[in-house]
């Protein structure tokens, strides 16, 4: 397996975003330091042709603009929660009930904590 990294681009405030490409034979995955986003996943199709099977963008600005979490792998949690609140650092945090009264794929009402768009 080989791992290569290079500059993918810069955020709107000038911070560097790196792309890490891991390859093993016909398979490769490209992950950004921005939110741990999977930017590309190349695998052979049934005829052996290389195919990218991930929706991804070519520019950092496109990831910053979108609000669909395309490629995102990092977040608070990816599960259902029994209640609409949790206690975090001795403070009650309210969550959005977004699936028939259940908190699913947690989205904090305080949207300043965008784990899928942080640099790691």
C-alpha positions as CSV (number, residue, x, y, z in Angstrom):
1,X,0.0,0.0,0.0
2,X,1.2,3.5,-0.7
3,X,0.1,6.7,1.0
4,X,0.7,10.1,-0.6
5,X,-0.4,13.5,0.5
6,X,-0.5,16.9,-1.1
7,X,-2.3,20.3,-0.8
8,X,-5.9,20.0,-2.0
9,X,-6.7,23.7,-1.5
10,X,-7.4,26.4,1.0
11,X,-10.4,27.2,3.1
12,X,-12.2,30.6,2.7
13,X,-10.0,31.9,5.6
14,X,-6.8,30.7,4.0
15,X,-6.1,27.5,6.0
16,X,-4.5,24.6,4.1
17,X,-6.5,21.5,3.3
18,X,-4.5,18.3,2.6
19,X,-5.6,15.3,0.5
20,X,-4.3,11.9,1.6
21,X,-4.5,9.2,-1.1
22,X,-4.1,5.6,-0.1
23,X,-3.7,3.0,-2.8
24,X,-3.4,-0.7,-2.8
25,X,-3.5,-2.3,-6.2
26,X,-6.6,-1.3,-8.1
27,X,-8.2,0.3,-5.1
28,X,-7.6,3.8,-3.8
29,X,-9.3,6.2,-1.4
30,X,-8.7,10.0,-1.1
31,X,-9.5,11.6,2.3
32,X,-9.3,15.3,3.1
33,X,-8.0,16.9,6.3
34,X,-11.3,18.9,6.1
35,X,-13.8,16.9,8.1
36,X,-12.2,13.6,7.3
37,X,-14.2,13.8,4.0
38,X,-13.9,10.9,1.6
39,X,-13.3,12.8,-1.6
40,X,-12.8,9.8,-3.9
41,X,-13.0,6.0,-3.7
42,X,-11.8,4.3,-6.9
43,X,-12.5,0.6,-7.4
44,X,-12.7,-1.7,-10.4
45,X,-16.1,-2.3,-11.9
46,X,-17.2,-5.8,-13.0
47,X,-15.2,-5.3,-16.3
48,X,-12.1,-4.2,-14.4
49,X,-12.4,-0.5,-15.3
50,X,-11.4,2.0,-12.6
51,X,-14.5,3.8,-11.4
52,X,-14.9,6.5,-8.7
53,X,-17.9,5.5,-6.7
54,X,-18.1,8.6,-4.4
55,X,-19.8,11.9,-4.9
56,X,-17.0,14.4,-4.4
57,X,-15.9,17.9,-5.3
58,X,-12.7,19.2,-6.9
59,X,-12.4,22.3,-4.8
60,X,-12.5,23.1,-1.1
61,X,-14.9,26.0,-1.7
62,X,-17.5,23.5,-3.0
63,X,-17.3,21.5,0.2
64,X,-17.6,24.7,2.3
65,X,-20.7,25.8,0.3
66,X,-22.7,22.5,0.4
67,X,-24.9,21.6,3.4
68,X,-25.5,17.9,2.6
69,X,-22.5,16.4,4.4
70,X,-21.2,14.9,1.1
71,X,-18.3,12.6,1.9
72,X,-18.3,13.5,5.6
73,X,-17.1,10.8,8.0
74,X,-16.8,12.8,11.2
75,X,-19.7,13.9,13.4
76,X,-21.0,13.8,16.9
77,X,-22.7,10.4,16.4
78,X,-24.5,8.4,13.8
79,X,-27.3,6.7,15.7
80,X,-30.6,7.3,17.2
81,X,-30.9,8.9,20.7
82,X,-33.8,8.1,23.0
83,X,-34.2,11.7,24.2
84,X,-33.9,15.1,22.6
85,X,-31.1,16.2,25.0
86,X,-27.8,15.0,26.4
87,X,-25.5,16.3,29.2
88,X,-22.1,17.4,27.9
89,X,-19.6,18.9,30.3
90,X,-22.3,19.2,33.0
91,X,-24.4,21.3,30.6
92,X,-27.7,20.1,29.0
93,X,-27.5,20.3,25.3
94,X,-30.8,20.1,23.3
95,X,-30.8,18.2,20.0
96,X,-33.2,18.4,17.0
97,X,-35.9,15.8,16.9
98,X,-35.7,15.1,13.2
99,X,-37.2,11.6,12.7
100,X,-40.8,11.3,13.9
101,X,-40.0,12.6,17.4
102,X,-36.7,10.7,17.7
103,X,-33.3,12.3,17.4
104,X,-31.6,10.5,14.5
105,X,-28.2,11.3,13.0
106,X,-27.6,14.0,15.7
107,X,-27.6,17.6,14.6
108,X,-26.8,20.1,17.3
109,X,-29.1,23.1,17.5
110,X,-25.9,25.1,18.0
111,X,-24.7,24.8,14.4
112,X,-21.3,26.3,15.1
113,X,-20.0,22.9,15.9
114,X,-19.6,21.5,12.3
115,X,-17.4,18.5,12.8
116,X,-17.7,17.6,9.1
117,X,-16.1,20.9,8.1
118,X,-13.3,21.2,10.7
119,X,-9.7,20.7,9.7
120,X,-8.0,17.7,11.3
